[in-house]
Amino acid sequence: MDSLWFREILSKRVKVTLVCGTYSGCLRHVDAATKAIVLDQVEDLENNRKLPGIKMFFGYEIKNLEILDALSTSYPNESATQTTNVNNNKRDKPEDTTPEKSFHEQHFSELEDESLEYILIDQFHQKFGPAIFHIKQQSVIGVAVEGIDICRFGKLCLIQIATNDQIYLFDIFLLGPVAFKNGLKMILEDSDILK
């Protein structure tokens, strides 16, 4: 896979086939060195579930990549016929009343994933300082970590910090331990910020 080709399809909807599954999402970032890609608005196609946040897939995991935007011209016709069939057969299919769906409709219907801005921070040059400054000004943040054997001797890969309007994804693999010295430690230890 050529990383220059990936850069041309940024912001396009893609389908990624991995060793362990198939996903679709909007391509947000390509790392030329590791050929890793970052997707946003991710759907697990095998389980038909939308996944929250952004997901990073490494080049060695990727078996196939398909651009879905090029195929989108045929989708509206198909969806129109499907909607007509559903409207004609309303009594045949019961309405989905699962607790997950009703909870989502009650509490998260007004939230849109597109209103949040995802920022991948894998270098110190441009985004790291302003991100730390923005997070430091918050009173409440959400923190999530991803790694290999997360424990005392494990490897931390990613730290995701969410504010009201932005989600920062710190790539600790690329930034290294210097990221903690340059501000992450200060944020995580700050007792004035609810985590």
C-alpha atoms as one frame of an Amber mdcrd trajectory, in Angstrom:
protein
   0.000   0.000   0.000   1.410   3.361  -1.051   1.107   6.103   1.567   0.866
   8.840  -1.110  -2.233   7.134  -2.447  -3.704   7.209   1.074  -3.195  10.965
   1.295  -5.287  11.463  -1.852  -8.298   9.726  -0.308  -8.333  11.624   3.007
 -11.886  12.452   4.180 -13.297   9.702   1.951 -15.376   6.831   3.279 -13.380
   3.587   3.155 -13.848  -0.080   3.986 -10.864  -1.717   5.699 -10.449  -5.478
   5.867  -8.108  -6.540   8.653  -6.771  -9.836   9.882  -9.403  -9.767  12.638
 -12.412  -8.021  11.078 -13.931  -5.569   8.622 -14.604  -1.902   9.356 -15.784
   1.165   7.480 -15.242   4.799   8.326 -14.088   8.207   7.197 -10.318   8.353
   6.613  -8.798  11.130   8.756  -5.046  10.511   8.918  -2.323   8.429   7.297
   1.084   7.884   8.887   3.614   7.495   6.075   6.229   5.789   8.252   4.112
   2.975   9.694   1.339   3.080   7.058  -1.145   3.340   9.916  -4.521   4.923
   9.217  -7.006   6.667  11.492 -10.740   6.350  10.834 -13.563   8.361  12.311
 -17.303   7.460  12.344 -16.256   3.811  12.433 -18.666   0.911  11.913 -17.878
  -2.717  12.677 -19.349  -4.376   9.594 -19.239  -7.900  11.009 -21.357  -6.976
  14.052 -23.291  -4.082  12.439 -22.323  -1.693  15.250 -21.142   1.901  15.251
 -18.013   2.383  17.342 -17.488   5.582  19.342 -14.497   7.816  18.764 -11.724
   7.281  16.282  -9.856   4.071  15.582  -6.281   3.526  14.450  -5.338   0.587
  12.243  -1.709  -0.323  11.629  -0.379  -1.166   8.172   0.617  -4.719   9.046
  -3.011  -5.482  10.067  -4.589  -4.201   6.844  -5.351  -6.860   4.230  -7.572
  -4.839   1.885  -8.820  -1.260   1.521 -11.837  -0.256  -0.548 -13.049   3.288
  -1.259 -16.798   3.478  -0.617 -17.368   7.050  -1.848 -16.716   5.939  -5.414
 -19.562   3.439  -5.029 -21.986   5.898  -3.417 -23.749   6.680  -6.714 -25.481
   3.303  -6.653 -26.502   3.514  -2.985 -29.270   6.162  -3.187 -31.297   4.079
  -5.667 -30.981   1.001  -3.477 -31.936   2.865  -0.309 -34.942   4.418  -2.051
 -36.276   1.002  -2.988 -35.618  -0.301   0.494 -37.505   2.609   2.054 -40.457
   2.030  -0.211 -40.599  -1.616   0.752 -40.425  -0.758   4.432 -43.211   1.820
   4.143 -45.477  -0.617   2.289 -44.950  -3.394   4.843 -45.173  -1.528   8.143
 -47.171  -4.249   9.863 -44.835  -7.037   8.789 -41.802  -5.783  10.728 -42.091
  -4.931  14.435 -40.468  -1.727  15.607 -37.097  -2.080  17.330 -37.762  -1.512
  21.058 -34.513  -2.794  22.513 -33.355  -0.991  25.671 -30.150   0.139  23.950
 -32.060   1.861  21.154 -34.548   3.619  23.449 -31.763   4.765  25.793 -29.809
   6.145  22.853 -32.866   7.986  21.495 -33.669   9.543  24.889 -30.207  10.735
  25.842 -28.040  11.011  22.753 -30.363  11.962  19.911 -29.306  15.621  20.051
 -25.604  14.783  19.991 -23.921  14.530  16.610 -20.533  12.926  16.056 -19.774
  15.541  13.411 -20.013  18.372  15.970 -16.940  17.048  17.776 -13.502  17.710
  16.378 -10.999  14.851  16.501  -7.347  15.839  16.675  -4.563  13.278  16.338
  -1.388  14.410  18.076   1.654  12.478  16.939   4.211  15.329  16.884   5.222
  18.066  19.298   5.541  20.805  16.668   2.103  22.261  16.017  -0.713  20.691
  17.992   0.724  19.410  21.275   1.119  22.747  23.109  -2.294  24.189  22.189
  -3.952  20.857  23.070  -2.377  20.798  26.538  -3.363  24.432  27.065  -6.978
  23.761  25.990  -7.287  20.671  28.199  -5.783  22.536  31.178  -8.590  25.124
  30.941 -11.314  22.471  31.300 -13.004  21.515  34.563 -14.168  18.073  33.325
 -12.500  15.752  30.803 -12.905  12.162  29.663  -9.820   9.953  29.563  -9.348
   6.601  27.815  -6.174   4.598  27.262  -5.228   1.801  24.893  -2.157  -0.360
  25.057  -0.614  -3.778  25.307  -0.937  -5.443  28.729  -1.840  -2.196  30.474
  -0.361  -2.703  33.905   2.896  -1.885  35.620   5.081  -3.424  32.901   2.755
  -2.946  29.899   3.083  -0.632  26.917   0.853   2.410  26.605  -0.039   3.147
  22.970  -2.741   5.820  22.909  -4.334   8.280  25.310  -7.652   9.833  24.321
  -8.738  12.965  26.176 -12.179  14.397  25.428 -13.432  17.894  26.215 -16.840
  19.409  25.426 -15.989  20.201  21.819 -12.784  18.339  20.948 -11.281  14.894
  21.296  -7.505  14.626  21.427  -5.783  11.358  20.583  -2.175  11.342  21.821
  -0.043   8.721  20.051   2.294   7.751  22.890   4.152   5.276  20.640   5.368
   8.180  18.498   5.570  10.886  21.175   7.308   8.752  23.785   7.666   9.465
  27.514   8.539  13.094  26.761   4.807  13.686  26.267   4.275  13.238  30.004
   7.098  15.623  30.863   5.679  18.233  28.473   2.205  18.394  30.018   0.233
  15.148  30.103   1.443  14.320  33.616   0.378  17.768  34.816  -3.131  17.258
  33.394  -3.566  13.728  34.732  -2.397  14.721  38.230  -4.371  17.989  38.395
  -6.985  17.679  41.155  -8.959  20.654  39.779  -9.866  18.717  36.621 -12.529
  16.044  37.082 -11.665  12.955  35.047
